[in-house]
Amino acid sequence: MTGPLVSVIIPAFNAEVYLEKAVQSVLQQSLSDLEVIIVDDGSTDDTMSVILSLEATDRRVRYFCCSVNSGPGYARNIGIVKSRGEWLTILDADDWYDTQRLEKLIAAADAAGADLAADNQRFIAGKTEKCKNLLTTDASNEVESLTIYDYFDGDRISRSSRNLGLLKPMIRNKLLKRHKIRYEQCKGVTFGEDFYFLLECIKHAKSMAYITEPFYNYRIDAAQSLTARLNIDGLIAWKKMHERYISLFNPKLDVRELELMQKRGLGIELYINLRRLVEPLKQGRYRDFLRQVRLNPTSALILLVKNLSKDPSALFLLLRYLFSNIIQKGRDLFTRFLKPFNTQCIRFGNKDLDAHSGNEKK
């Protein structure tokens, strides 16, 4: 018995609110020869109840469970191992597809003779579900061929960047099996594993068909942003992951590819240094900020000015944080200043009350 044409893998952790919409967007595809593999990554909410309900209503739904939360890379790898489709793709549990997505991707891959195909994405704002912007600005329904150089060129490491590492491509399953390609699954890694997974796929596939029209809806909110999710420890884990992949790819990369990989490593390092400067300012820890600046004053100021000039919205946010912290510190100082007077007022008030009580007794 042959497997389905497409396997759609959905890693889910505490996804009870959005999971049904994600799964239904797959089950309602114009291409029906598919399976949905949901991997519950140790959820503690009612995600499992949603999964069981979906499985009961459509035989194309399959599920697997992790006993403890192990991260999206681990859950995706379970889905890859368990998949039976000729093609494979990922859907995050809070995102959803347009109804023709899988059909369009298969057609683009077949027309190009490619083992990889991806599409543009709409970035959807929180509960309003309104499109804020696109991954790439062109949405003309052209089909392009992206090389590994294009992939590196489309990668940006910054607060507001939308880079090609966010793509959720359709991948020929035999490519993953032949080269044993899997997601990074170290527990401390919370960001960036998608980039290296797709990088390895493109390296072996040589190129990727890319549809400029968006069929993938990517939900974003403040809690999902890069700055919200990553602390310094998470960023250092990201840097170490990059260094591991440099070692892994080194024999496979040509000179230009290696230079681009090293450039990305430098970008990660600069981003870590920027966050070490900005985070104390955001949190009102000015002594820590000055301590970081004193380590290398010229480099610190150049880094701040360069990045804030590139991203005016980041400058606005930083000024807002600074203003809020100054107001709060002013309130704290004023409260401390008034405290002795408040204590005295209470003391005098108690004396007056005692005197009044004494007069009443007389």
C-alpha positions in Angstrom: 0.0 0.0 0.0 1.5 3.3 -1.1 1.5 6.4 1.2 -0.2 9.7 0.6 1.2 12.3 -1.7 1.9 14.8 1.1 2.6 14.6 4.8 1.8 17.8 6.8 3.6 17.8 10.2 2.2 20.0 13.0 4.2 20.2 16.2 1.8 21.4 19.0 2.6 22.6 22.5 -0.3 24.1 24.5 -2.1 24.9 21.2 -5.7 24.3 22.1 -6.8 27.8 21.0 -5.5 27.6 17.4 -4.9 24.0 16.5 -8.3 23.1 15.1 -8.1 26.0 12.6 -4.6 24.9 11.5 -5.6 21.3 11.0 -8.9 22.2 9.2 -6.9 24.4 6.8 -5.0 21.2 5.7 -8.0 18.9 5.6 -9.8 21.4 3.3 -7.0 21.6 0.8 -7.8 21.3 -2.9 -5.3 18.5 -2.9 -6.9 15.7 -0.8 -4.2 13.0 -1.0 -2.5 13.8 2.3 -2.0 13.0 5.9 -1.8 15.3 8.9 0.7 14.3 11.6 0.2 16.1 14.9 3.0 15.8 17.4 1.9 16.8 20.9 5.0 18.2 22.6 4.1 17.5 26.2 1.1 20.0 26.3 -0.4 20.8 29.7 -3.7 22.3 28.4 -6.5 20.7 26.4 -4.4 20.3 23.2 -4.8 16.5 23.4 -8.6 16.8 23.5 -8.6 18.8 20.3 -6.3 16.2 18.7 -8.6 13.3 19.6 -11.6 15.1 18.3 -9.9 15.9 15.0 -8.7 12.3 14.7 -12.2 11.0 15.3 -13.6 13.0 12.4 -11.0 12.4 9.7 -9.0 9.3 9.1 -6.2 11.4 7.5 -5.3 12.7 11.0 -2.6 10.8 12.9 -0.9 11.8 16.2 2.1 11.1 18.3 2.9 12.3 21.8 6.1 13.4 23.6 6.1 12.6 27.4 7.7 15.9 28.2 8.1 19.2 26.3 11.3 18.8 24.2 11.0 21.7 21.8 9.7 22.1 18.2 12.8 20.6 16.6 12.3 17.3 18.4 8.6 17.2 17.6 9.2 18.0 13.9 11.8 15.2 13.8 9.3 12.7 15.1 6.9 13.8 12.4 9.6 13.4 9.7 10.4 9.8 10.9 6.7 8.9 11.0 5.7 10.5 7.7 4.6 8.3 4.8 4.1 11.0 2.1 6.2 11.5 -1.1 6.3 15.1 -0.1 6.6 16.7 3.4 5.9 20.1 4.8 5.6 21.8 8.2 2.7 23.9 9.6 3.0 25.6 13.0 0.0 25.0 15.2 -1.1 28.6 15.3 -0.7 29.2 11.5 -2.9 28.1 8.6 -2.9 27.5 4.9 -4.9 28.9 2.0 -6.9 26.1 0.4 -4.7 25.8 -2.8 -1.3 25.9 -1.0 -0.3 22.2 -1.4 -1.5 21.9 -4.9 0.4 25.1 -6.0 3.6 24.0 -4.3 3.5 20.5 -5.9 2.8 22.1 -9.3 5.7 24.5 -9.0 8.1 21.8 -7.9 7.1 19.4 -10.7 7.4 22.2 -13.3 10.9 23.1 -12.1 12.0 19.5 -11.5 12.9 20.6 -8.0 13.0 18.7 -4.7 12.0 21.9 -2.8 9.3 24.4 -3.2 8.2 27.3 -1.0 5.8 30.2 -1.1 5.6 33.8 0.2 3.9 34.4 3.6 1.4 36.8 5.0 2.2 38.0 8.5 -1.0 38.1 10.5 -1.5 40.4 13.4 -2.6 38.6 16.6 -6.4 38.1 17.2 -7.4 40.6 14.5 -6.1 38.2 11.8 -5.3 41.2 9.6 -2.3 41.0 7.2 0.5 43.3 8.4 3.0 42.6 5.7 4.6 39.9 3.5 7.8 37.9 3.8 8.9 39.2 0.4 7.3 42.3 -1.1 6.6 40.8 -4.5 3.3 38.9 -4.6 2.9 38.7 -8.4 2.4 34.9 -8.5 5.8 34.4 -10.3 7.7 31.2 -9.8 11.4 31.9 -9.2 14.4 29.6 -8.6 16.3 30.4 -5.4 19.9 29.2 -5.0 21.8 28.9 -1.7 23.3 32.3 -2.4 19.8 33.8 -2.7 18.9 32.1 0.6 21.9 33.7 2.4 21.2 37.1 0.8 17.6 36.9 2.0 18.7 36.3 5.6 18.6 39.2 8.0 19.4 39.2 11.7 17.8 42.1 13.5 14.8 43.1 15.7 12.4 43.6 12.8 13.7 41.4 10.1 11.6 38.9 8.1 14.1 36.5 6.6 13.9 33.4 4.3 14.7 31.1 7.2 11.0 31.5 8.1 9.9 29.7 4.9 7.9 26.5 5.4 8.9 24.6 2.2 7.5 21.5 0.6 10.3 18.9 0.6 10.6 15.7 -1.3 10.8 13.1 1.5 13.5 11.0 -0.2 15.8 14.1 0.0 15.6 14.1 3.8 16.0 10.3 4.1 18.9 10.1 1.6 20.9 12.8 3.4 19.5 12.1 6.9 18.5 15.8 7.3 16.9 16.6 10.6 16.1 19.7 12.7 18.4 20.8 15.5 16.8 19.5 18.7 19.0 20.8 21.6 16.7 21.9 24.4 18.3 25.3 24.9 17.7 26.3 21.2 14.5 28.3 20.8 15.2 30.1 17.6 16.9 29.7 14.2 16.8 25.9 13.8 14.6 26.4 10.7 17.3 28.3 8.9 19.9 25.6 9.2 17.4 22.8 8.3 16.5 24.5 5.1 20.1 25.5 4.4 21.0 21.8 4.4 18.1 21.0 2.2 19.0 23.6 -0.4 22.7 22.6 -0.3 21.7 19.1 -1.4 18.9 20.1 -3.7 20.9 22.8 -5.4 17.9 25.2 -5.7 14.3 25.8 -4.6 11.2 26.8 -6.5 9.7 29.9 -4.9 6.2 31.2 -5.5 6.0 34.9 -4.8 2.3 34.7 -4.1 1.5 34.0 -0.4 -0.4 30.9 0.6 0.9 30.5 4.1 -0.5 32.6 7.0 2.0 33.2 9.7 0.5 34.5 13.0 2.6 37.0 14.9 2.2 38.8 18.2 4.5 40.5 20.8 5.1 37.2 22.6 6.4 35.6 19.4 8.8 38.3 18.4 12.6 37.6 18.4 13.3 40.1 21.2 10.5 38.8 23.4 11.5 35.1 23.1 15.3 35.3 23.4 17.3 36.2 26.5 21.0 36.3 26.4 21.3 32.6 27.2 19.1 31.8 24.3 21.1 34.0 22.0 24.4 32.2 23.1 22.7 28.9 22.4 21.9 30.2 18.9 25.5 31.2 18.4 26.7 27.8 19.5 24.3 26.1 17.1 25.6 28.2 14.3 29.2 27.2 15.2 28.2 23.5 15.1 26.7 23.9 11.7 29.8 25.6 10.4 31.8 22.6 11.5 29.1 20.3 9.9 28.9 22.2 6.6 32.6 23.1 6.3 33.6 20.2 4.0 30.5 20.7 1.9 30.6 24.5 1.3 32.5 26.3 -1.4 34.5 29.4 -0.7 31.7 31.9 -1.2 29.2 29.8 0.8 31.7 29.6 3.7 32.2 33.3 3.6 28.4 33.8 3.8 28.2 31.4 6.7 30.9 33.3 8.6 29.2 36.6 7.8 26.0 35.2 9.4 28.1 34.2 12.5 29.4 37.8 12.7 25.8 39.1 12.5 24.7 36.8 15.4 27.7 38.0 17.5 26.8 41.7 16.8 23.2 41.1 17.6 24.2 39.5 21.0 26.4 42.6 21.7 23.5 44.9 20.8 21.1 43.1 23.1 23.6 43.3 25.9 23.5 47.1 25.5 19.8 47.5 24.9 18.3 45.2 27.5 19.7 47.1 30.6 18.4 50.4 29.1 14.9 48.8 28.5 14.8 47.6 32.1 16.2 50.7 33.7 19.5 49.1 34.8 21.7 52.0 33.8 24.7 50.9 35.8 24.8 47.6 33.8 24.4 49.6 30.6 27.4 51.8 31.5 29.4 48.8 32.5 28.9 47.3 29.1 29.8 50.6 27.4 33.0 50.9 29.4 34.2 47.5 28.1 34.6 49.1 24.6 33.1 52.6 24.4 33.7 53.3 20.7 32.4 50.0 19.5 29.4 50.1 21.8 28.3 53.6 20.6 28.9 52.8 16.9 26.8 49.6 17.3 23.9 51.4 19.0 23.9 54.3 16.5 24.2 52.1 13.5 21.4 49.7 14.4 19.0 52.4 15.7 19.5 54.5 12.6 18.5 51.4 10.5 15.4 50.8 12.5 13.6 54.0 13.5 10.8 52.0 15.2 13.5 50.5 17.5 14.7 53.9 18.5 11.1 54.9 19.3 10.6 51.8 21.5 13.9 52.5 23.3 13.0 56.1 24.0 9.6 54.9 25.3 11.3 52.4 27.6 13.7 55.1 28.8 10.8 57.6 29.4 8.8 54.9 31.3 11.7 54.0 33.5 12.5 57.6 34.3 8.9 58.3 35.3 8.8 55.1 37.4 12.1 56.0 39.1 10.8 59.5 39.7 7.7 58.1 41.4 9.8 55.8 43.5 12.0 58.6 44.7 9.0 60.8 45.4 7.4 57.9 47.4 10.6 57.5 49.4 10.8 61.2 50.0 7.2 61.4 51.3 7.6 58.2 53.5 9.0 60.0 56.6 6.3 62.7 56.4 3.6 60.0 56.0 5.0 58.2 59.1 4.9 61.5 61.1 1.3 62.2 59.9 0.2 58.7 61.0 2.0 59.2 64.4 0.3 62.6 65.0 -3.0 61.2 63.8 -2.8 58.4 66.3 -1.9 60.8 69.1 -4.9 63.0 68.2 -7.1 59.9 68.1 -5.8 58.7 71.6 -6.4 62.2 73.0 -9.9 62.3 71.5 -10.7 58.9 73.0 -9.4 60.0 76.4 -11.7 63.1 76.3 -14.7 60.9 75.5 -13.9 58.6 78.5 -13.8 61.7 80.8 
